[in-house]
Amino acid sequence: MKICIVSDVLDEENNGTTIAAMNLIRSLKSKGHEVKVVCPVTKYHEGENNFYFVPKWKFPKALQNIIDKNNVVIGKPKKKVFYEAMKDCDVVHVMIPLFIGPKAARYAKKKLHKPLTVGFHAQAENISSHFVGLMNSKTVNNMIYKHIYKKTYKYADCIHYPTNFIRNLFEDIVGPTNGYVISNGVQKIFKPTIVERPEELKNKKIILFTGRLSLEKSHSVLIKAISKSKYEKDIQLILAGQGPRKAEIIKLSKKLLTNQPIINFYSREELVKIINYADLYCHPAEVEIEAISCLEAICSGLVPVIANSPKCATKEFAIDDRSLFEVNNPESLRDKIDYWFDHPDELSKMKEVYAKTASKFDFDECMDKMELMIKDAYNLYEK
């Protein structure tokens, strides 16, 4: 088949949408499909075959500052580019309904009459969190969901939901959809491996968080929890990621923590090593569709402590209440951290238990399901 992938975000692989898009593109190509890609102009794919670039869109300064802090490039929709990429394709798949996505979805469906699938890789809060005081506004977030349905998802033959959580949330607001619940999948490289811990960290209790440094990830809750722990002086926090909240995180850490967090963006191979020598994985995010980063840690045998948030799917990965804490409650998170460090034998036992859950999120199986969804869209449309 000839498949066109449209992604508003496809720059450096430092965010969930880009990683999911590139994983899908590589998987479809490996299965023998011809894949054409529409995305903003980027140095990371310059000169590659079957990439169709739309120009960078410059926004008013305030909005551009937000975009720049998130290290992404936003493209300006161009119908000529859409036509060249889509004209001989069998199916079009839109990753997210941002700026290019909605226009591409309508163009594919209404002008070219192509089968269309659309992914669900961003919650309303990922947008509203950039505006002070709006992240927890139910009215605002519901308006966002209704807007993206009207502009994009209503045209889709099939919708890809990474979790049941986000499917149920969206359908409660907009009504039933032809949805396919498919995890984005965890690569086989993420597995329990014996690695040597760096000398400077050998006497530390290492807590890891992987993901973007953004407001909805609630890093401040984790930092406050560590500051209240009986093991505070022994804990080394590693934040594997980058994002707009880095300065605030550093400022709060200097105020509260003895050991300053190690903040860095790591390659996949480096991350595998860190996960395997860490002691505990903490995921304090208030808003999360799936959190592949948490799944990567779990599949590698790291015990998680996850926020029990009504806006977060990640809590579904907890095996029992010892891996859940009350959302936005540093004392609750502190208690769970101290429990696991108080019970090292139980921590070691549960690492093995969590690692055995990996099969449910096998990357190749998930990509097979994505391929079947795309074929279903084609077959549905042909009928």
N, C-alpha and C positions, 0 to 999 in steps of 0.2 A: 504493500500500500504506500501511497504518497501522503504524508501527514505534515501539516503545518502547525508548528508550536509558536504561540504568541506569548511573550513574557515582557511585562513592564519593567521587571527587574532581572537583569542578566549580566551582571558585571563580575566583580571578584566574588568567589564562592565564600562569602562571609555572612550569609543570611539564609534563612530557611527556604525562601522562595527560589532563590538562585540555585541552591543545592538541589532542591526537588526538581526544578526544571532541567538542570544539566544531567541529573540521574536518569530522568525520563528520556531525554534526547539520546543519551549514550545507550540506554537499554533498547530503545526502538531501533536504533541503527544496528546494534548487535544482532537483532532478530531479522535483519534483512530489509527493513523498511527504509524508504527514502524520506529523510526528514528535512524540512525547510523551516527556518527559524526567523521570526520577526522580533526585533528587540531594539532598544536605543543603541546608538553608535557607541562602541566600546573598544578599547585597545585589546581587551582580553580575547576577542574573537575576530579581530581585524585580519582580513585575508583568508578566512575560512570559507570553504565551499558551502553554498546554500544558506548563507546568512544574509538577511535583508534588513538593512539598518534604517531606522527613522531618525531624524535629527534630534539633538538634545534640545529640550524645552527650557528656556530661561523664565523663571517665575519672579514675581515681586520679591524684594530683598528678604522680607521676614519669612516668607514661605521657602525661599531658596536656602536660607540658613538652616531651616529644619531638615530639608532634603540633604544638604551637604553634611550635616552632622550625622546622618544615617548612612553616609558613604554609598549612596546610590545615585544613578543617573536616570532622570525621567525623560522619556521620549515624547515627541510630538506626533500624533497620528497623521499618517499620509496614505490616502486612498491608493495612490499609484504604487506604493510599496506593498500594500495589502494585495492588490491585484496581481502583481508580479509573483508574489510568494504563494498565493492561494489558487491561482487560475486553473492549474492542473492537479490540485490536491484532492484526495478522496475524503479527508476529514480535517477539520480545524480544531485544535485544542488551545483554549485560552487559559493561562495560568491564574491570573488574578484580574479583577475588574477595577483597575486603577485609572490610567489615562489612555493608554493604547488599547487595553483589553476590551472595554465596552464598545468602542468604535469598530474594532476588528471583529467582534462578535456579531454586531449588527450588519456589518459589510459582508461577512461570510454568509450569513443567513438570508438577508433580504436582497442583496445584490447578486451574489454568486450562487445562492441556494445550495450551500454546502452543509453536510452533517456537522454538528457542532457539539463539542464537549467543553465544559468549563470546570476548572479546579477551584477549591475553597481553601486558600492558604492564608487568609487574614481575617481576623475578627474586627467587628466595628470598633472595639476598644483600641486596636492597633492604630486607628486613625484618630479617634477622639482623645486619646491620651496625650496627643501633641498640643492640646489646647487646654489651658489651665481650668480645672474644675469640671471638665466635661466627661472624663473617662467613666465615671460611675453614674452618668445620667442615663437612665433607662429610656427616656423619651428621645434623647439624641441618638443613642445607639440603635434603637428600633427604627428611627428615621433613616439611618445609614443602611441598615439591612434592607428596608423597603426600597430605598433608592437603587442599591446595587442589583436587587432583583429586577426592578423595572428596566434598568439600563443594560443588563447583561444576562442574568441567569434565566430570565423567562424565555430567552431565545435558545437555550441549551436543550439538546436532545438527551444528554446525560450530564449529571453533575458529580464530580469526584469530591467526596467528603473524607478527610483522613481519619475521622472518628465518628462514632454514633453521637457523641456529645454535640458536635457542631451541626450535624444533620438535624437532630431533634430541636436544637435551639433555633436554627434558621426556619425550619418548617413550622414551628409553633408561631412564627411571626408572619410568614408569607404563604403558608399552605403546603400541601404535598408536592413533592418533586420526584423526578425519576433519578433517584440518588444511588450512588455506589459507594459504600463505605470501604475504603482501602487505605491501609497504613502506607505512609511514604517509605517505610521499610528501613531496616538496619543492615548495613554492609557486613559481610562475613569477617572483615578485619577486626570488628569489635567483638572480642571474645576474651575469656580469662587467659592471661599470659603472664608468665613469670618475668618480671623486669626488676632491674636494680634501681633503688631509689637514690637520687642525687645525694651526695655526702652532706650538703648543708641542710637537707630535709630529713635526715635519718632519725632524728629524735623528736620530730614534730608529729602532731595529729593533723592530717591533711584533709581539709574539706574542699570539695570541688563543686563549682557551678560552671556549666557550659552554655553559652548563648549570648544574645545581644544585650548590651548594657543600655537598656531602655526602661522607662518608668514602670511599665506594667510588669516587669520582671521582679520588681520589689526587692532589689539588692539591699536596701536600707534595713529591711526586716532581718535579713541574714546577718548583716554586720552588727546590728543591735543585739541579736541573739547570742552571737559569739562573745560579744563584750560582757554579757551576763553569765557566761558559762564558767563553771568551776575550773575548766581546763583552758581558760582564755589565753594564758601565757604560753601554752604549749601548742595552740592551734595555728596552723598556717592555712589561710584561705587562698585558693587559686581560682581566679575568674578567667576562664578561657573564652575570650570574645572581645568585641569592640562595639562602640556605639555612643550615642549622644550623652549618656549619663556618666561617662567616665570621670569627669572633673568632680562631680558631686560625690561620687563613690570614694574617690581619693580623699576629698575633704572630710567626709564623715569618718573614714577609716583612721585618719591621722588624729582625730579627736577621741576615738573610742578604743582603738585596738593597739595592743603591744606590738604584734607582728603585722606589718603592712601587707595587704594582699598582693599577690603576684598577678598582674593583669597583662594578658598577651593574647594574640590570635595565633593559634597553632595549626600546623598541617595535620592531616588525618593521622599520619604515622606518629607524630609527636603526641597527639591527643590520646591515642591508644595507650602509649606508655604512661602518660599522666593518670589516666583512669585506672590503670592496673597497679599503680603504686599509691593511689589515694586511699583514704580510710572510709570516707563517707561522701555521698553525693547529696547536696541540698538544692531543692528547686522551690524557691519561695514565690514564684510567679503567681500573680492574681488572675492573669489572662493568658490562656494558652490553648491552641487548637489541638496539638498533639505533643510537641516537645520531643523530637527525634533525639536531641541531645541527652535527655533523660533516659530514653530507651537505649541509646548507645552505652551509657554507663551501666544500666541494669543488665544488658546482654553481656557485658564484660565482667559481671559478677560484683558490681558495686551496689551496696545497699543504699536506697534513696530515702530522703525525708522530704515530703511533698506537701505543698499548701493544699488544704482541703477547701478549695475555692469553688463556688457555684459557677464561675466563669472559666474554669480550667478543666480540660480533659485529662490532664496528667495524673490527677488523683486516682484514676481508674487503674493505674499501673501498680499501686500499692497492694501488697499481699495482705497486710494487716494494719491495725491502727498504730503500731509502733513506727510506721513509715508515713504517718499523716500528722500534720499539726494545724492548729486553727489559723486560718488565713489572716495575714497582717497582725499576728500576735507574736512578738519576739520572745516572750516568756514561754509560750507553748513550744516554739521551735527550740529554744534553749533546753527545755526539759527533754525533748526527743534526742537532741545531740548528746546531752549528758547521759541519757539512758544507754545509748549505744557504746559510748566510751567507758561507761561503768561495767558493761557486759561484753568484753572482747570475744569470749567464746561464742556467745549468741550471735554476735556480729559476723564472725567467721562462718558459722553454720548458715546464716541467712544469705551470705554471698553466694553460696552454692545453690540455694533455693532460687534466688533471683536469676542466676545465670541460666537455669533450666527453662525459664519463660521465653528465651530468645527465639525459639522456633515459630512462635506466633507472629513474629515481625520479620521473618526472613525476606531479605531484599529481593531476591530473584522471584519468589512467589508473589510478592506485592507487584512487581513490574509485570509479571504474567497477567495479573488481574487488571492492571491498567491497560494492557494491550487488548484484552478481551472487552473492556468497556468501550474502547475506541472502535473496535470492530462491531460491537452492538449498535453504536450510534450510526455507523455506516449501514448496517442491515436494517435498522429501524427506518432510516430515511429512505432506503431503496424501496421498502414496502409501501 
